[in-house]
Amino acid sequence: LVSFLKAFTFNPMHYVLLQILHAMIQSTGWPTCVRVLSLWIVKDRGLVMGVWTTCQSLGGIAGAMIASYFVNEYSRKFSYFSNVPFLLITAYFAYKHVKDEKSHEYALISSDLEVQPEIKPKDHLRRGSFVNNGSGKTESTKISKIFCTPGIMLVGISYFFLKFVRYALLMWLPFYYEEGLHFDGLTAGFMSTSFEMGGLAGTPLIGYIADHYLNGDNSKTAGLFLAGASVMLLGCNLVADMGIFMNQFCMILVGILIIGPDSIMSATIISDLVKDNGLNSQDLGSVAGLINSMGSSGAIFQSGATAYITQHYSWSTLFNFFIFCSMLSSSILYIAILLRRRVIL
């Protein structure tokens, strides 16, 4: 409905209000999906969630292509109309077929816990299951307790800096290649897609590495990727004058190392936090919403900060700031890991 209304809106203030409303409604989708998928998936969660979160990159690429086609071939209105059928079909499918229920395997684990009252809550945490109240039902936790839960705010702050870097690169790469490296507009637009292309590989890769090489420690894997991202961002500075291939190659690696952690910090790590702190499955949506809102703040803040740095300093300075943000995000995430281990032990 909002997409339909935006097609007929020409008043800037009305458009801004509709855009805000659109963002508010759309933002409810991700936390809800994280909660539902966390109830369905028991084994290889990192890999499965990593594959699932490729929808971010695929959707972004497909959406840009569809919108560009309709804007160029028809008009701005049709770029909004094109969204409506997809949204209606998706809404109908979700309403009729998506069930907010535990998977059979998850239910077996929950039942196993209920018949063993001698197991302590922290033993539940080691086994990777949500804590319930013994009646088979879960009750949501007050938001004030969620704010004070160890690790949640730190992961949110880490996600803020990660989102800052991701969206700055996503929004400003075409300008960097065109104005900073002096490629023509068409080449700059083509090269800027390398970041999202790296993300398509990075999201399943990070889940696979976490599940099969780091014992399912998603936070540690994300921290390692972010540390690697800071190295590759430095590499982008070093190869800036080496032509199209080297710049694209480095940016693909940056996409792997930035978008990969994003995929599990917004999903699998949230599920781990809820379980490790003895919260209920009902709290998944609240925790996901809180952490994602902190990440979105970074995405918003990057716009003004990026413009200021590029206007008053240089593109090289901007990439140095990206390096700082990536290292800071990784460091904060490792502090959260230490707090989590204290809770479990």
LINWOGI-V583737 format. One record per pair of residues at least 24 apart in sequence whose C-alpha atoms are under 6 Angstrom apart, sorted by sequence separation. I is the first residue (numbers start at 1). J is the second residue. If there is no record, write none. Layout:
i=<I;I>
j=<J;J>
//
This chain:
i=<229;229;225;222;194;198;202;206;195;199;195;198;199;203;194;198;202;195;199;203;40;39;40;36;7;7;3;230;230;226;227;227;226;223;163;167;160;164;168;156;160;163;164;159;163;156;160;164;57;138;140;140;130;54;131;131;125;130;125;50;51;50;47;50;165;47;46;47;161;46;44;161;158;158;158;155;154;151;53;122;34;35;35;32;31;31;31>
j=<254;257;257;261;248;252;256;260;251;255;252;255;256;260;252;256;260;255;259;263;102;102;103;100;77;80;80;323;326;326;327;330;330;330;295;299;294;298;302;291;295;298;299;295;299;294;298;302;196;280;282;283;275;200;278;280;275;280;276;203;204;204;204;207;322;207;207;208;325;211;211;329;329;332;333;333;336;336;263;344;267;284;285;285;285;288;289>
//
